[in-house]
Amino acid sequence: MSADLTADERKLRIVIGCDTFPPDINGAARFAERLAGGLARHGHDVHIIAPAFNKNYGTFIETHDGSPMTVHRIKSYKVLQHETLRYVWPFTLKRKTDRILETLKPDAVHIQSHLVMGRFLSLSAKQQGIRLLATNHIMPENLIKYSVVIPSWLEKPVMKLAWKDAGRILKRANFITTPTRRAANLLEDAAGVSNVLAISCGIDASRFANATPTSNTPPRVLFLGRLDYEKHIHNLLKAVAKLPRELGVQVEIVGNGGERDTLKALAQELGIAAQVEFRGHISEEELPKAYERATVFAMPSIAELQSIATMEAMASGRPVVAANAMALPHLVHNGDNGYLFEPDDVDDFADKLSRVLTADQAELDRLSENSLHLIQAHDIERTLKIFEDLYRGEHDDQVEESDDNKPEYSVPIGLLPPVLHDRVIAVRERAQQLRERLEVATEDVRERFEDATEDVRERIEEVRDEVVERAKAVDEKVRKSVKRVAQKATEVLKGDDD
């Protein structure tokens, strides 16, 4: 390593510990993937320790968020109460995390939860004197659904113990982070920790930029996320059922989860099954297009510590209607880039959806531009820079939170002033150009791959034809040789008879 590099330029070896990581699809997994991908693109040596997603475990080079990285997959077992989640057997995990860290000797370890992986990896890091960061994405309340059945009278004491346990593990870290200030306040109050940093998960807005104006012709509502109970998607279906049928509202639900069949049955019961499309999981290439064709993005969840899907919708320039709960008001500024409804108030939800779905084009443009304006404070590059500084430990007394925690982020917007309007349009155009270049590059790579594949196929066919021809020639030679030998043998035998 060159001695001329400054502390801020020094490349790092980072270990990120996850209880959930792609191909899992959830907010924590997506954040870890994009953090790791961004760090890898910055030239850092990134190692992930995560549960295996099938029976294959070991160390692999995997590509995530377009970047290759080393993933240490630990043998895992399926969580019976959940469709996709898996867990690692805890009693042998410490020995494995000890060995990995002793081999890698990383500059920093970053755990993404306190549950299983973070619990033992954090202990290994502290015992080996490695700098430790912890990011909390979890509300213990959400885990009740996937644990043993707990009587209602026991839920509060159990949750109190769960938060206390979270605090005990998280206190091992040099720094604790969570995506928003509201989530940080909750963590400090419930888990008994202090000085929690609010650092946005961040987003590469250029991936979702488009030149398509928000339109309600036809009116289309999008939900994207896990189809699990805490997302309260049933309230979305009930709200849509209250909208006038003549509006012709269509609902697109992207994602999978344990509630899918229940939600399908509910749509049928409400008489809106023909209006609701359950698309399941979609590819990364399809993702921006889903947001682009939506009039409004709906997030009825009451348990979001941020909401990456909501951020993606904002980066697509789409209004959002969300529950006035947890961290969603940090993204959805009521009346500016969408509307907040009171949790579980289906009538209020329907009213707020109707405001967007029946708005004129000028109002849709205003909501859209405000989403684009607000999302600029969640730039992924800023998030990466903050974490890089935390990993290095060079500026521990000067750590700043992400830009969405600055006072100006919370100032009511109304109609963007001309200077900000022009800036948003410029940013959108640049982002659209970047996205188009990426799509062209991706298509070029795909075409090259297809051309190479076709070339290989043709060469294989040529070799195969040549082998067949040679085999035929050899076969003919063998037949002739056998025939000559047979003739010779016959002549010898006749001579013997004579």
C-alpha positions in Angstrom: 0.0 0.0 0.0 1.3 3.4 -1.0 2.5 5.6 1.9 1.1 8.6 -0.1 -2.5 7.6 0.6 -4.4 9.8 3.0 -6.3 8.2 5.9 -9.6 8.9 3.9 -8.2 7.1 0.8 -6.9 4.0 2.6 -8.7 0.9 1.4 -10.3 -1.2 4.1 -11.2 -4.8 4.8 -14.7 -4.9 6.2 -16.7 -7.8 7.6 -20.5 -7.4 7.5 -22.5 -9.8 9.6 -26.1 -10.5 8.6 -29.0 -12.7 9.8 -30.6 -12.1 6.5 -28.9 -11.4 3.2 -29.9 -11.8 -0.5 -31.4 -13.8 -2.0 -33.6 -12.9 1.0 -35.9 -10.0 0.1 -36.4 -7.5 3.0 -35.2 -4.1 4.0 -32.3 -5.3 6.2 -31.0 -7.6 3.4 -31.3 -5.0 0.8 -29.5 -2.4 2.9 -26.7 -4.8 3.6 -26.4 -5.7 -0.1 -26.3 -2.1 -1.3 -23.9 -1.1 1.5 -21.6 -4.0 0.6 -21.9 -3.3 -3.1 -21.1 0.4 -2.7 -18.1 -0.3 -0.5 -16.8 -2.9 -3.0 -17.1 -0.3 -5.8 -15.0 2.1 -3.7 -12.3 -0.5 -3.7 -12.7 -2.0 -0.3 -12.3 -5.7 0.5 -15.8 -6.7 1.6 -16.6 -10.0 3.3 -20.2 -11.0 4.3 -21.0 -13.6 6.9 -24.6 -14.8 6.5 -26.7 -17.9 6.7 -26.6 -20.2 3.7 -29.8 -19.9 1.6 -29.8 -23.6 0.8 -27.9 -26.8 1.7 -24.7 -25.4 0.2 -22.4 -23.6 2.7 -18.8 -22.4 2.7 -17.0 -19.4 1.3 -18.0 -18.2 -2.2 -17.4 -15.2 -4.5 -20.8 -13.8 -5.1 -22.0 -10.8 -7.1 -24.4 -8.5 -5.3 -25.6 -5.0 -6.4 -23.4 -5.5 -9.4 -20.2 -6.0 -7.3 -18.2 -9.2 -6.6 -17.6 -9.9 -2.9 -16.6 -12.7 -0.6 -19.6 -14.3 1.2 -19.0 -16.8 4.0 -22.2 -18.8 4.1 -22.9 -20.6 7.4 -24.9 -23.8 7.5 -28.5 -22.8 8.2 -32.0 -24.2 8.9 -35.4 -23.0 7.8 -37.5 -20.9 10.2 -40.7 -23.0 10.2 -43.1 -20.1 10.7 -41.7 -18.1 7.8 -41.6 -18.7 4.1 -38.0 -17.8 3.4 -36.1 -16.9 6.6 -33.3 -19.2 7.8 -31.3 -19.3 11.0 -27.8 -20.4 12.0 -27.3 -23.0 14.8 -26.0 -20.7 17.6 -24.0 -23.2 19.7 -21.2 -23.6 17.2 -21.4 -20.1 15.6 -18.9 -18.4 17.9 -16.1 -20.9 17.0 -16.8 -20.1 13.3 -16.8 -16.3 13.6 -13.6 -16.5 15.7 -11.9 -18.4 13.0 -13.1 -16.1 10.2 -12.0 -13.0 12.0 -8.6 -14.5 13.0 -8.0 -15.3 9.3 -9.2 -12.0 7.8 -8.0 -9.6 10.5 -10.4 -6.9 9.2 -10.3 -3.2 10.0 -13.9 -3.2 11.2 -16.9 -5.5 11.7 -20.4 -4.2 11.1 -23.3 -6.3 12.4 -26.8 -5.8 11.0 -28.8 -7.2 13.9 -28.3 -8.4 17.5 -30.2 -11.7 17.0 -27.9 -14.6 16.2 -25.2 -13.6 13.8 -24.6 -10.2 15.4 -24.7 -11.7 18.9 -21.7 -14.0 18.3 -19.8 -12.0 15.7 -19.8 -8.9 17.9 -18.4 -11.0 20.8 -15.6 -12.4 18.5 -14.8 -8.8 17.3 -14.6 -7.4 20.8 -12.4 -10.3 22.1 -10.0 -9.8 19.1 -9.9 -6.0 19.5 -11.6 -5.2 16.2 -13.5 -2.0 15.7 -17.3 -2.8 15.9 -20.3 -1.0 14.4 -23.9 -2.1 14.9 -26.9 -1.1 12.8 -30.4 -1.9 14.1 -33.2 -2.7 11.5 -35.4 -4.7 13.9 -38.4 -4.0 16.1 -38.8 -7.1 18.4 -42.6 -6.7 18.2 -42.4 -7.9 14.5 -40.7 -11.1 15.6 -43.7 -12.3 17.6 -45.5 -13.5 14.5 -42.6 -15.9 13.7 -41.9 -17.1 17.2 -43.7 -19.5 19.5 -47.2 -18.4 20.4 -47.1 -15.9 23.3 -50.2 -15.2 25.3 -51.4 -11.6 24.9 -50.9 -10.9 28.6 -47.2 -11.9 28.3 -46.4 -9.8 25.2 -45.5 -6.6 27.0 -43.1 -8.2 29.5 -41.6 -10.3 26.7 -41.0 -7.3 24.5 -39.4 -5.4 27.4 -37.0 -8.3 27.8 -36.4 -8.4 24.1 -35.5 -4.7 23.9 -33.2 -5.1 27.0 -31.4 -8.0 25.3 -31.0 -5.9 22.1 -29.4 -3.1 24.2 -27.0 -5.5 25.9 -25.6 -6.7 22.6 -25.6 -3.4 20.8 -23.7 -1.7 23.7 -20.7 -3.8 22.6 -20.3 -1.6 19.5 -18.1 1.5 19.2 -21.0 3.1 17.4 -24.7 2.2 17.0 -26.7 3.4 14.0 -30.2 3.1 12.7 -31.8 4.6 9.6 -33.8 7.6 11.0 -33.9 9.9 14.0 -37.3 8.5 15.1 -35.9 5.0 15.0 -32.9 6.2 16.9 -35.1 7.7 19.6 -37.1 4.5 19.9 -33.9 2.4 20.2 -32.5 4.7 22.9 -35.7 4.7 24.9 -36.6 1.0 24.6 -33.1 -0.6 24.6 -31.4 1.7 27.0 -28.6 2.7 24.7 -27.3 6.2 24.0 -25.8 8.3 21.2 -27.4 6.4 18.4 -26.6 7.8 15.0 -29.4 8.3 12.5 -27.9 7.4 9.1 -30.2 6.9 6.1 -30.0 3.5 4.3 -29.3 5.7 1.3 -30.3 5.1 -2.3 -28.8 5.4 -5.8 -31.6 7.6 -7.2 -30.3 7.4 -10.7 -31.4 3.7 -10.9 -35.1 4.8 -10.6 -35.0 8.0 -12.6 -37.4 8.3 -15.5 -38.9 10.8 -17.8 -42.5 9.5 -17.5 -44.8 12.1 -15.8 -46.9 10.8 -12.9 -50.3 10.0 -14.4 -53.7 8.8 -13.1 -54.8 7.7 -16.5 -55.3 5.0 -15.6 -55.1 5.3 -11.8 -52.7 2.7 -10.4 -51.6 2.0 -6.8 -48.4 0.1 -6.2 -47.3 -1.8 -3.1 -43.9 -3.4 -3.0 -42.5 -5.4 -0.1 -42.9 -8.6 2.0 -46.5 -9.8 2.2 -46.4 -10.3 5.9 -48.9 -9.2 8.6 -47.0 -6.2 10.0 -47.2 -4.6 6.5 -51.0 -4.3 6.9 -51.7 -4.8 3.2 -55.2 -5.9 4.1 -55.9 -2.2 4.9 -54.8 -1.3 1.4 -57.3 -3.7 -0.1 -60.1 -2.5 2.2 -59.3 1.1 1.3 -59.3 0.4 -2.4 -62.7 -1.4 -2.0 -64.1 1.9 -0.7 -63.1 3.9 -3.8 -65.7 4.6 -6.5 -65.7 1.7 -9.0 -66.0 4.2 -11.9 -62.4 5.4 -11.1 -61.2 2.1 -12.5 -58.4 1.8 -9.9 -55.8 -0.9 -10.5 -53.6 -2.3 -7.7 -50.2 -3.9 -8.3 -48.8 -5.9 -5.4 -45.1 -6.9 -5.8 -43.5 -9.3 -3.4 -44.2 -12.6 -1.6 -44.8 -13.7 2.0 -47.0 -15.7 4.3 -50.1 -13.5 3.8 -50.3 -13.9 0.1 -53.1 -16.5 0.0 -55.0 -14.6 2.8 -54.8 -11.4 0.8 -56.0 -13.0 -2.4 -59.0 -14.4 -0.5 -59.7 -11.0 1.0 -59.6 -9.3 -2.5 -62.1 -11.9 -3.7 -64.3 -11.3 -0.6 -64.2 -7.5 -1.2 -65.2 -7.9 -4.8 -62.0 -6.3 -6.2 -60.1 -9.4 -7.3 -60.2 -8.2 -10.9 -58.6 -5.0 -9.9 -55.7 -6.5 -8.0 -52.6 -8.1 -9.5 -50.3 -10.2 -7.3 -47.0 -10.2 -9.2 -44.8 -12.0 -6.7 -41.0 -11.3 -6.9 -39.7 -9.3 -9.9 -36.2 -8.9 -11.2 -33.9 -5.9 -10.5 -34.4 -4.9 -14.2 -38.2 -4.9 -13.8 -38.2 -3.0 -10.4 -37.9 0.6 -11.8 -40.6 0.0 -14.3 -43.1 -1.1 -11.6 -42.6 2.3 -9.9 -42.7 4.2 -13.2 -46.2 2.9 -14.2 -47.7 3.7 -10.8 -49.8 6.8 -9.9 -49.1 6.4 -6.2 -47.1 4.2 -4.0 -48.9 2.9 -0.9 -47.1 1.9 2.3 -49.6 0.9 5.0 -47.0 -0.7 7.3 -46.9 0.4 11.0 -43.4 -1.0 11.7 -41.0 0.7 9.3 -37.6 1.9 10.7 -37.2 3.5 7.3 -38.6 1.9 4.1 -36.3 1.4 1.2 -39.3 0.7 -1.1 -40.8 4.1 -0.2 -37.4 5.7 -1.0 -37.3 4.0 -4.4 -40.8 5.3 -5.2 -39.7 8.8 -4.3 -36.6 8.5 -6.5 -39.0 7.5 -9.3 -40.9 10.7 -8.8 -44.0 9.2 -7.4 -46.3 10.5 -4.7 -46.6 8.2 -1.6 -49.6 7.6 0.7 -48.3 6.0 4.0 -49.3 5.2 7.5 -48.5 7.9 10.0 -46.4 5.5 12.0 -42.8 5.0 13.0 -40.3 6.4 10.4 -42.7 6.9 7.5 -43.5 10.6 8.3 -39.7 11.2 7.9 -40.1 10.3 4.2 -43.7 11.3 3.5 -44.2 15.0 4.3 -47.9 15.3 4.5 -49.3 17.4 1.7 -45.9 17.9 0.1 -44.9 14.6 -1.6 -48.0 12.6 -0.6 -50.2 12.1 2.4 -50.2 10.3 5.7 -53.2 8.4 7.0 -53.9 7.3 10.6 -52.9 3.7 11.0 -55.7 1.2 10.6 -58.2 4.0 9.7 -59.3 2.6 6.3 -61.6 5.5 5.6 -58.7 7.9 6.0 -56.5 5.7 3.9 -59.1 5.7 1.1 -59.5 9.5 1.3 -55.8 10.1 0.9 -55.5 7.6 -2.0 -58.4 9.4 -3.7 -56.7 12.8 -3.4 -53.8 11.5 -5.5 -55.8 9.3 -7.9 -58.2 12.1 -8.8 -55.7 15.0 -8.8 -55.1 17.2 -11.9 -51.8 17.1 -13.7 -50.4 20.2 -12.1 -51.0 18.7 -8.6 -49.5 15.3 -9.6 -46.4 17.2 -11.0 -46.1 19.1 -7.7 -46.2 15.9 -5.6 -43.8 14.2 -8.0 -41.2 17.0 -7.9 -41.3 17.2 -4.1 -40.6 13.5 -3.9 -37.6 14.0 -6.2 -36.5 17.0 -4.1 -36.7 15.2 -0.7 -34.9 12.0 -1.9 -31.7 14.0 -2.6 -31.0 14.0 1.1 -30.8 10.2 1.0 -27.9 9.9 -1.4 -26.1 6.5 -1.1 -22.7 8.1 -1.6 -23.2 10.2 1.5 -24.2 7.1 3.5 -21.1 5.3 2.2 -18.8 8.2 3.2 -20.2 8.3 6.8 -19.7 4.5 7.2 -16.2 4.6 5.8 -15.3 7.3 8.3 -16.8 5.2 11.1 -14.9 2.1 10.0 -11.6 4.0 10.0 -12.3 5.7 13.3 -10.3 8.8 12.2 -13.0 11.3 13.1 -14.9 9.8 16.0 -15.4 13.2 17.6 -16.8 14.7 14.4 -19.3 12.1 13.2 -22.2 13.6 11.3 -25.5 12.1 10.5 -27.0 11.8 7.0 -28.4 15.0 5.3 -32.0 14.1 6.0 -31.4 15.0 9.6 -30.6 18.6 8.8 -33.3 21.2 9.8 -34.0 22.2 6.2 -35.2 18.7 5.3 -38.2 19.1 7.5 -39.3 22.5 6.3 -42.7 22.4 4.6 -42.4 22.7 0.8 -45.8 23.4 -0.8 -44.7 24.4 -4.3 -41.0 24.2 -5.0 -39.5 27.6 -5.6 -38.1 28.1 -9.1 -34.5 27.6 -8.2 -35.3 24.2 -6.5 -37.7 23.3 -9.3 -34.9 23.8 -11.8 -32.4 21.9 -9.7 -34.8 18.9 -9.4 -35.4 18.9 -13.2 -31.7 19.0 -13.8 -31.0 16.2 -11.3 -33.8 14.2 -12.9 -32.4 14.7 -16.4 -28.9 13.7 -15.3 -30.1 10.7 -13.5 -32.2 9.7 -16.5 -29.1 9.9 -18.7 -27.2 7.8 -16.3 -29.9 5.2 -16.2 -30.1 5.1 -20.0 -26.3 4.7 -20.3 -26.5 1.9 -17.8 -29.3 0.2 -19.7 -27.3 0.6 -22.9 -24.2 -0.8 -21.2 -26.2 -3.6 -19.7 -27.8 -4.4 -23.1 -24.3 -4.2 -24.7 -22.9 -6.7 -22.2 -26.0 -8.9 -22.7 -25.5 -8.8 -26.5 -21.8 -9.5 -26.2 -22.6 -12.4 -23.9 -25.2 -13.7 -26.3 -22.8 -13.3 -29.2 -20.1 -15.0 -27.3 -22.5 -17.8 -26.4 -23.6 -18.2 -30.0 -19.9 -18.2 -31.1 -19.1 -20.9 -28.6 -22.2 -22.8 -29.6 -21.1 -22.6 -33.3 -17.6 -23.6 -32.4 -18.9 -26.5 -30.4 -21.0 -27.6 -33.4 -18.0 -27.2 -35.7 -15.9 -29.3 -33.4 -18.7 -31.8 -33.0 -19.1 -32.1 -36.8 -15.3 -32.5 -37.1 -15.3 -35.1 -34.4 -18.1 -36.9 -36.2 -16.3 -36.8 -39.5 -13.1 -38.0 -37.9 -14.9 -40.7 -36.1 -16.5 -41.8 -39.4 -13.0 -41.9 -41.0 -11.5 -43.8 -38.1 -14.5 -46.2 -38.2 -14.0 -46.7 -42.0 -10.3 -47.4 -41.5 -11.0 -49.8 -38.7 -13.6 -51.6 -40.8 -11.1 -51.9 -43.7 -8.4 -53.1 -41.4 -10.7 -55.7 -39.8 -11.7 -56.7 -43.3 -8.0 -57.1 -44.4 -7.2 -59.0 -41.2 -10.2 -61.3 -41.8 -9.2 -61.9 -45.4 -5.6 -62.6 -44.4 -6.8 -65.0 -41.7 -9.1 -66.8 -44.2 -6.1 -67.2 -46.6 -3.9 -68.6 -43.8 -6.6 -71.0 -42.8 -7.1 -72.2 -46.4 -3.3 -72.7 -46.7 -3.3 -74.8 -43.5 -6.2 -76.9 -44.9 -4.2 -77.5 -48.1 
